[in-house]
Amino acid sequence: MDVPADYEDLFEKKTFAHFATTLPDGRPHVTPVWVDYDSDANELLINTARGRRKTRNVQSDPVVGISMVDPDNQYRSLSVTGTVTEITPDGAVEHINALAGRYMGVEEYPNLDSSNERLILRIHPDEVRALEA
């Protein structure tokens, strides 16, 4: 299922998402994150660091949920249930720098730590719900 074209603007704004994964004991783990969308591949992208709880969770259970609210209209939202199809370091530093540009207005992510490898979680949407009141 694709993200509706008229909701792709959410990935061009400072739209924060809530990223839900499953803990080993079955409880949910929800984290606010920056979010991106690769429309060519129809995949949502979450950038994180190796060893983080969300990374460990998706390695055990790749089914995730993401919800976001339009920062310009709190009654417009997008909710995605999907599957992490890839966890990759390829392009992750460039990606976090691009996200820092959008979210922070800086050219380089200020919290880069060479001892903690950046990763991109690529998420294929299985279900997409777009809502506007």
C-alpha positions in Angstrom: 0.0 0.0 0.0 1.3 3.4 -0.9 1.4 6.7 1.0 -1.2 8.9 -0.7 0.5 11.5 -2.9 -1.3 14.3 -1.1 0.2 13.3 2.2 3.8 13.1 1.0 4.2 16.8 2.1 4.4 15.5 5.7 7.9 14.2 4.8 9.0 17.6 3.7 8.0 19.4 7.0 9.3 19.1 10.5 6.8 16.3 11.1 7.7 14.2 14.1 6.5 10.6 14.1 5.9 8.1 16.9 7.6 4.9 16.0 6.2 1.7 17.7 8.1 -1.5 18.0 7.7 -4.6 20.2 9.8 -5.3 23.2 11.0 -8.9 23.8 8.3 -9.4 26.4 5.6 -8.4 23.9 5.0 -4.9 25.3 5.0 -1.9 22.9 7.9 0.5 22.8 7.1 3.9 21.3 9.7 6.6 20.4 9.4 10.0 18.9 11.5 10.1 15.7 12.3 12.1 12.6 10.8 10.4 9.6 11.5 10.3 5.9 9.9 8.7 2.8 11.4 7.2 -0.3 8.6 7.5 -2.8 10.4 5.6 -5.5 10.7 2.6 -3.2 7.5 3.3 -1.3 9.4 3.0 2.0 9.4 5.0 5.2 12.8 5.7 6.6 13.9 6.0 10.2 17.5 6.9 11.0 18.9 5.5 14.3 22.1 4.2 15.8 23.3 0.6 16.1 22.4 -0.8 19.5 19.4 1.4 20.2 16.4 -0.2 21.7 14.3 0.3 18.5 17.0 -1.3 16.4 17.2 -4.3 18.7 13.4 -4.6 18.7 13.0 -4.7 14.9 15.7 -7.3 14.6 13.5 -9.6 16.7 10.2 -8.5 15.3 10.1 -6.4 12.1 6.5 -5.4 12.3 6.2 -1.7 13.3 3.7 1.2 13.5 4.3 4.8 12.7 1.9 7.7 13.3 2.4 11.4 12.6 0.4 14.5 12.8 0.7 17.4 10.3 2.5 20.2 12.3 0.4 22.8 10.3 -3.0 21.0 10.9 -3.4 18.8 14.0 -6.5 17.3 12.5 -4.6 15.8 9.5 -2.6 12.7 10.2 -1.0 9.6 8.7 -0.7 6.2 10.4 1.3 3.3 8.9 1.7 -0.3 9.9 4.5 -1.9 8.1 7.5 -4.2 8.1 11.2 -3.3 8.4 12.6 -4.8 5.2 16.2 -3.6 5.7 18.5 -2.3 8.3 21.5 -0.7 6.6 24.4 1.7 7.3 24.5 2.5 3.6 23.9 6.3 3.2 22.9 6.6 6.9 25.3 9.5 7.7 24.2 11.5 4.7 20.6 10.7 5.5 20.9 11.9 9.1 22.6 15.1 7.9 19.7 15.7 5.4 17.2 15.1 8.2 19.1 17.6 10.4 18.8 20.1 7.7 15.0 19.7 7.6 14.4 19.4 11.4 17.2 21.6 12.8 18.2 23.9 9.9 21.8 22.8 10.1 24.0 21.2 7.5 25.4 18.4 9.7 23.8 16.4 12.5 25.4 17.8 15.6 25.3 14.5 17.6 27.3 12.3 15.2 29.5 9.9 17.1 32.0 7.9 15.1 31.9 5.1 17.7 28.1 4.6 17.2 27.2 3.6 13.6 24.2 5.2 12.0 21.6 3.0 10.4 18.5 3.4 8.2 15.5 1.3 8.9 13.6 0.8 5.7 9.9 0.2 6.3 7.5 -1.2 3.7 3.9 0.0 4.5 1.4 -2.8 4.8 -1.5 -0.6 5.8 -1.8 3.2 5.5 -4.5 5.3 7.1 -4.7 9.0 6.1 -7.1 11.1 8.1 -8.3 14.7 7.9 -11.1 16.1 10.0 
